[in-house]
Amino acid sequence: MLFSIIIPLYNRPQEIKELLETLTQQTYKQFEVLVIEDGSVNDAADIVKGFEGKLDVRYFTKANEGQGFTRNFGFERAKGDYFIIFDSDCLIPENYLQIVNDRLSTDWLDAYGGPDDAHPSFTAVQKAISYSMTSPFTTGGIRGNKKGIGQFHPRSFNMGVSRKVWEKVGGFIITRSGEDIEYSIRIHSAGFKIGLIPDAKVYHKRRTNFLQFYKQLHFFGRARINVYKFFPGELKLVHFFPAVFTLGVIFSLIANILRWPIAVICNYFLALLVLLIFFHAWWKNKSLKVAFLSVIASFTQLIAYGLGFMQDFWKRVVLNRS
């Protein structure tokens, strides 16, 4: 099987260099790589050219449209039987394509997703953010988890679709703000088989500081409401958890300032959550520093997502504004 790896790129030349380097080490060799520069000012043309003798790689440039439509650009030009999309800030384990090929050869999936993890070379902040996004104590636990809630929706940092899916369903119809979830729902609705390949993980760098992480998760919260506008039935109780948590934190702060007796109970539950996150992150990463930062990352994730979710829920659902 020939895989077409499609990578949208926007002003991240160093990241694409690291990603392409990991692709040169793949044990499964039947693949091509399409790098699509989405209107970047700081392009990676020279970097990609340096891999022409090491990979079957093609480089394209286009006007800026966002990652969803840039992936469509790649789908239209791909030669493979199966399309795989990665974010440019991922590192790919050397056996990734072999794992995917083995799974598709024995138990076919029309579309799949895989989990993400932190590479040993990542900074302590990146490892903490990775923990938060995959922790059972935050909404990240439903991403790439075999025991996830409801239908599994592959995420576009690590996602594959067959050519047949592309030919029947098409590509992304929104370019950002929940575009991968919307696409997954349409694939499900068309009757295709979607599943998780647990061992097909990537190392996802995500954001390098908490301010960037906050902005990203605030956007994710808003994106959930964007998906709701397309598919109202896809808004589940679990999606309200970060908003409820955020309101709880705000209420706890007010209760402490006003010295309400209920503040003691609020403090107890928050302290319990902090301890659970801290010791679980310590056990997972074997680092006190990462454990401490994981508490900050988890609270940042929940509050940022919660605020973004509430902002667009009020504006687009309650007030019905576009």
C-alpha positions as CSV (number, residue, x, y, z in Angstrom):
1,M,0.0,0.0,0.0
2,L,1.2,3.5,-0.9
3,F,0.7,6.1,1.8
4,S,0.5,9.8,1.0
5,I,1.6,11.9,4.0
6,I,0.2,15.4,3.9
7,I,1.6,18.1,6.0
8,P,0.2,21.7,6.1
9,L,2.9,24.2,7.0
10,Y,2.7,27.8,8.2
11,N,5.9,29.7,9.2
12,R,7.5,26.7,10.9
13,P,10.6,25.7,8.9
14,Q,12.5,24.2,11.8
15,E,9.6,22.0,12.8
16,I,9.2,20.5,9.3
17,K,12.9,19.7,9.2
18,E,12.6,17.7,12.4
19,L,9.4,15.9,11.2
20,L,10.9,15.0,7.8
21,E,14.0,13.7,9.6
22,T,11.9,11.2,11.5
23,L,10.2,10.1,8.3
24,T,13.6,9.2,6.7
25,Q,13.9,6.6,9.5
26,Q,10.6,4.8,8.8
27,T,10.9,1.0,8.5
28,Y,8.0,0.9,6.0
29,K,9.2,2.6,2.8
30,Q,6.1,2.8,0.5
31,F,5.1,6.4,1.1
32,E,5.3,9.9,-0.4
33,V,5.3,13.2,1.4
34,L,3.5,16.3,0.4
35,V,4.5,19.5,2.2
36,I,2.0,22.4,1.5
37,E,3.1,25.9,2.5
38,D,0.0,27.7,3.4
39,G,0.9,31.3,2.6
40,S,4.0,31.4,4.9
41,V,6.3,34.4,5.0
42,N,9.1,32.3,6.5
43,D,9.0,29.4,4.1
44,A,10.8,26.0,4.2
45,A,11.6,25.6,0.5
46,D,15.3,25.1,1.0
47,I,14.8,22.8,4.0
48,V,12.4,20.5,2.1
49,K,14.7,20.5,-1.0
50,G,17.4,19.1,1.2
51,F,15.4,15.9,1.7
52,E,14.8,15.2,-2.0
53,G,17.4,12.5,-2.0
54,K,16.2,10.9,1.2
55,L,12.4,11.0,0.7
56,D,9.8,10.9,-2.1
57,V,8.8,14.5,-1.2
58,R,6.9,17.2,-3.1
59,Y,6.7,20.8,-2.0
60,F,3.8,23.2,-2.8
61,T,3.0,26.8,-2.0
62,K,-0.4,28.4,-2.0
63,A,-2.3,31.4,-0.6
64,N,-3.2,31.2,3.1
65,E,-6.5,29.4,3.7
66,G,-6.0,27.5,7.0
67,Q,-5.1,23.9,7.7
68,G,-8.3,22.2,6.6
69,F,-8.4,23.6,3.0
70,T,-4.6,23.1,2.8
71,R,-5.1,19.4,3.5
72,N,-7.7,19.3,0.7
73,F,-5.0,20.8,-1.6
74,G,-2.8,17.8,-0.7
75,F,-5.6,15.3,-1.1
76,E,-6.2,16.5,-4.7
77,R,-2.5,15.9,-5.6
78,A,-1.8,12.7,-3.6
79,K,-0.9,9.5,-5.5
80,G,-1.4,7.1,-2.6
81,D,-4.1,4.6,-1.7
82,Y,-4.3,6.1,1.8
83,F,-3.8,9.6,3.0
84,I,-2.2,10.4,6.4
85,I,-2.2,13.9,7.8
86,F,0.2,15.2,10.5
87,D,0.6,18.5,12.1
88,S,4.0,20.0,11.4
89,D,5.0,20.0,15.2
90,C,4.9,16.2,15.3
91,L,7.8,13.6,15.5
92,I,7.0,10.2,14.0
93,P,8.3,7.0,15.6
94,E,10.2,4.8,13.1
95,N,7.7,2.0,13.2
96,Y,4.6,4.2,12.7
97,L,3.8,3.3,9.1
98,Q,4.6,-0.4,9.7
99,I,2.1,-0.4,12.5
100,V,-0.6,1.3,10.4
101,N,0.0,-1.0,7.4
102,D,-0.2,-4.1,9.6
103,R,-3.5,-3.0,11.1
104,L,-5.1,-2.1,7.8
105,S,-3.9,-5.4,6.3
106,T,-5.6,-7.5,9.0
107,D,-8.5,-5.3,10.2
108,W,-9.4,-2.6,7.6
109,L,-10.3,0.9,8.7
110,D,-11.6,3.5,6.2
111,A,-10.3,6.2,8.5
112,Y,-8.2,6.0,11.7
113,G,-6.7,8.2,14.4
114,G,-3.8,7.6,16.7
115,P,-2.7,9.0,20.1
116,D,0.0,11.4,21.0
117,D,2.8,11.4,23.6
118,A,5.7,13.4,24.8
119,H,9.1,12.7,23.4
120,P,12.0,12.4,26.0
121,S,13.7,15.4,24.3
122,F,10.7,17.7,25.0
123,T,11.0,20.5,27.6
124,A,9.4,20.1,31.0
125,V,6.6,22.5,29.9
126,Q,5.9,20.5,26.7
127,K,5.7,17.3,28.7
128,A,3.4,18.9,31.2
129,I,1.1,20.1,28.4
130,S,1.2,16.7,26.8
131,Y,0.2,15.2,30.1
132,S,-2.7,17.6,30.5
133,M,-4.0,16.8,27.0
134,T,-4.0,13.1,27.6
135,S,-4.8,13.0,31.3
136,P,-7.9,11.1,32.8
137,F,-8.4,14.2,35.1
138,T,-9.0,16.6,32.2
139,T,-11.0,16.4,29.0
140,G,-7.8,15.3,27.2
141,G,-8.4,11.8,28.4
142,I,-10.9,11.2,25.7
143,R,-8.4,11.9,22.9
144,G,-6.8,8.7,21.5
145,N,-8.1,6.6,24.4
146,K,-9.5,3.1,23.8
147,K,-12.1,3.7,26.5
148,G,-13.2,7.1,25.1
149,I,-16.8,8.3,25.5
150,G,-19.1,7.9,22.4
151,Q,-17.9,7.8,18.8
152,F,-14.2,8.0,18.2
153,H,-13.3,11.1,16.3
154,P,-9.7,11.1,14.9
155,R,-7.8,14.4,15.4
156,S,-5.9,15.9,12.6
157,F,-2.5,15.9,14.2
158,N,-2.5,12.1,13.6
159,M,-5.2,11.0,11.2
160,G,-5.6,8.8,8.1
161,V,-8.3,8.4,5.5
162,S,-8.6,6.1,2.5
163,R,-8.8,7.3,-1.0
164,K,-12.3,5.9,-1.1
165,V,-13.4,8.2,1.7
166,W,-11.9,11.2,-0.1
167,E,-13.7,10.2,-3.3
168,K,-17.1,9.7,-1.6
169,V,-17.1,12.2,1.3
170,G,-14.7,14.8,0.0
171,G,-12.4,16.8,2.3
172,F,-12.7,19.4,4.9
173,I,-15.6,21.9,4.5
174,I,-14.4,24.2,7.3
175,T,-10.7,25.1,7.4
176,R,-10.2,25.5,11.2
177,S,-12.2,25.5,14.5
178,G,-13.2,21.9,14.9
179,E,-12.7,20.9,11.3
180,D,-11.3,17.5,12.1
181,I,-14.3,16.6,14.3
182,E,-16.7,17.8,11.7
183,Y,-14.9,15.7,9.0
184,S,-14.9,12.6,11.2
185,I,-18.7,12.9,11.8
186,R,-19.4,13.1,8.1
187,I,-17.2,10.0,7.5
188,H,-19.2,8.1,10.2
189,S,-22.4,9.3,8.7
190,A,-21.4,8.0,5.2
191,G,-21.2,4.5,6.7
192,F,-17.4,4.2,6.8
193,K,-15.5,2.3,9.5
194,I,-13.4,4.5,11.8
195,G,-11.2,3.3,14.6
196,L,-8.3,4.0,16.9
197,I,-4.9,2.4,16.2
198,P,-3.5,2.6,19.8
199,D,0.1,1.9,18.9
200,A,0.2,4.4,16.0
201,K,1.3,7.3,18.3
202,V,3.1,10.4,17.4
203,Y,5.2,12.7,19.6
204,H,3.3,16.0,19.6
205,K,5.2,19.1,20.7
206,R,2.1,21.3,21.0
207,R,2.7,24.8,22.5
208,T,6.0,25.8,24.2
209,N,4.6,28.0,26.9
210,F,1.4,28.4,28.9
211,L,0.2,31.6,27.2
212,Q,0.3,29.9,23.8
213,F,-1.4,26.9,25.3
214,Y,-4.1,29.0,26.9
215,K,-4.9,30.7,23.5
216,Q,-5.0,27.3,21.8
217,L,-7.4,25.7,24.3
218,H,-9.6,28.8,24.4
219,F,-9.9,28.4,20.6
220,F,-10.7,24.7,21.1
221,G,-13.5,25.6,23.4
222,R,-15.0,27.9,20.8
223,A,-14.5,25.2,18.2
224,R,-16.7,22.8,20.0
225,I,-19.6,25.2,19.6
226,N,-18.7,25.5,15.9
227,V,-19.1,21.8,15.6
228,Y,-22.4,22.0,17.4
229,K,-23.8,24.4,14.9
230,F,-23.2,21.7,12.2
231,F,-24.2,18.8,14.3
232,P,-26.3,19.7,17.4
233,G,-26.5,16.0,18.5
234,E,-22.7,15.9,19.0
235,L,-22.7,18.2,22.0
236,K,-22.4,15.9,25.0
237,L,-22.5,16.4,28.7
238,V,-18.7,15.8,28.9
239,H,-18.1,18.9,26.7
240,F,-19.7,21.0,29.5
241,F,-17.2,19.8,32.1
242,P,-14.5,22.5,31.6
243,A,-17.1,25.2,31.7
244,V,-18.6,23.8,34.9
245,F,-15.1,23.5,36.4
246,T,-14.3,27.1,35.4
247,L,-17.5,28.4,37.1
248,G,-16.6,26.3,40.1
249,V,-13.2,27.9,40.4
250,I,-14.7,31.4,40.1
251,F,-17.3,30.5,42.7
252,S,-14.6,29.2,45.0
253,L,-12.6,32.4,44.7
254,I,-15.7,34.5,45.5
255,A,-16.6,32.2,48.5
256,N,-13.1,32.6,49.9
257,I,-13.1,36.4,49.5
258,L,-16.5,36.7,51.2
259,R,-15.6,34.0,53.8
260,W,-18.6,31.9,53.0
261,P,-18.6,28.5,54.9
262,I,-19.0,26.6,51.6
263,A,-15.5,27.8,50.7
264,V,-14.0,25.0,52.9
265,I,-15.7,22.4,50.7
266,C,-14.6,24.1,47.5
267,N,-11.0,24.2,48.7
268,Y,-11.2,20.6,49.7
269,F,-12.2,19.4,46.2
270,L,-9.7,21.7,44.4
271,A,-6.9,20.5,46.7
272,L,-7.9,16.9,46.0
273,L,-7.8,17.5,42.2
274,V,-4.4,19.1,42.5
275,L,-3.0,16.1,44.5
276,L,-4.5,13.6,42.0
277,I,-3.0,15.5,39.0
278,F,0.4,16.0,40.8
279,F,0.9,12.4,41.8
280,H,-0.4,10.9,38.6
281,A,1.8,13.1,36.5
282,W,4.8,12.3,38.8
283,W,4.1,8.6,38.3
284,K,3.8,9.0,34.5
285,N,6.8,11.2,34.0
286,K,9.0,10.4,36.9
287,S,9.8,14.1,37.4
288,L,8.7,16.4,40.3
289,K,9.2,19.4,38.0
290,V,6.9,18.0,35.3
291,A,4.4,17.0,37.9
292,F,4.2,20.6,39.3
293,L,3.9,22.0,35.8
294,S,1.3,19.5,34.9
295,V,-1.0,21.0,37.6
296,I,-0.6,24.4,36.0
297,A,-1.1,23.0,32.5
298,S,-4.3,21.1,33.6
299,F,-5.9,24.1,35.2
300,T,-4.9,26.2,32.2
301,Q,-6.5,23.7,29.8
302,L,-9.7,23.4,31.7
303,I,-10.2,27.1,32.3
304,A,-9.2,28.2,28.8
305,Y,-11.4,25.7,27.2
306,G,-14.2,26.5,29.6
307,L,-14.1,30.2,28.9
308,G,-13.9,29.7,25.1
309,F,-16.8,27.3,25.3
310,M,-19.0,29.6,27.4
311,Q,-18.1,32.7,25.2
312,D,-19.4,31.1,22.0
313,F,-22.2,29.2,23.7
314,W,-23.6,32.5,24.9
315,K,-23.0,34.3,21.6
316,R,-23.9,31.6,19.1
317,V,-26.4,29.4,20.9
318,V,-28.1,31.7,23.4
319,L,-28.0,34.9,21.4
320,N,-28.0,33.0,18.0
321,R,-25.4,35.3,16.5
322,S,-23.1,34.1,13.7
